[in-house]
Each structure stands twice: as structure tokens, then as C-alpha cells.
Amino acid sequence: QVQLVESGGGLVQAGGSLRLSCAASGRIYRINTMGWYRQAPGKQRELVAQITSGGSTNYADSVKGRSTISRDNAKNAVYLQMNSMKPEDTAVYYCYADHANWNGGRYDYWGQGTQVTVSS
């Protein structure tokens, strides 16, 4: 079992910055891709950014150029730096990890979510 714990959410004014952190712990064999999704009220959960174990990244168009995802493989942690934030960034942000077991089995683990609110 793998647990993901997020931190860094909160209230920020439009134009401000926020850094989200997520650390995985537990019975970790290998974590492949890690990333962040978000879900705003009344909307579907959407991908924000993801990063492979090798450092390749992918961003949603809505945050591209304003956000940077990074990870520390030694700490099994992933980070999301968000700048020039907009009210439409308001959502619950979820961290996820694509975990691979010793026998090749894969499973996505999710954090509990952290609220990000951007005031106009």
C-alpha cells in the first residue's frame, strides 16, 4: 500500500504564486509517472501536469507557461509551482502516482486532495 500526502494549498490572490508538494510513502517498489489533477465544483477532474521518472513533463494548455512540475525520485515526491494564478485555477488539487509492483502490476494511487482558492 502506498500513501500520498499533499501540502501547500490555500488562498492566494490573482497573480500570485503557490507551490504544491506531494510525498509518497509506504510499500513502494517503483513509481513511474507522478502528477497533479484538479477538480473544480461542478466540473470533471482534469489533468494539470505530469512528470515521468526520467523527467519528461506534460502540461494542460490552461497552465502551460505558468506552471512547473518537478520531482525528487529519492524522496518519492512531486511538486507543482504555479505562478500568475487565475480565479479559474480554483479547485481541489489531487496528486497521483503510477506505481509498479515487483511483478509488473501497476496501480494509480491518489492523495486526499488539497484546496486551492484564487481570489480576484
Buried (B, 14 or more C-beta within 10 A) or exposed (E): EBBBBBEBBEEBEEEEEBBBBBBBEEEBEEBEBBBBBBBBEEEEBEBBBBBBBEEEBBBBEEBEEBBBBBBEEEEBBBBBBBBEBBEEBBBBBBBBBBBBEEEEEEEEBBBEBBEBBBEE
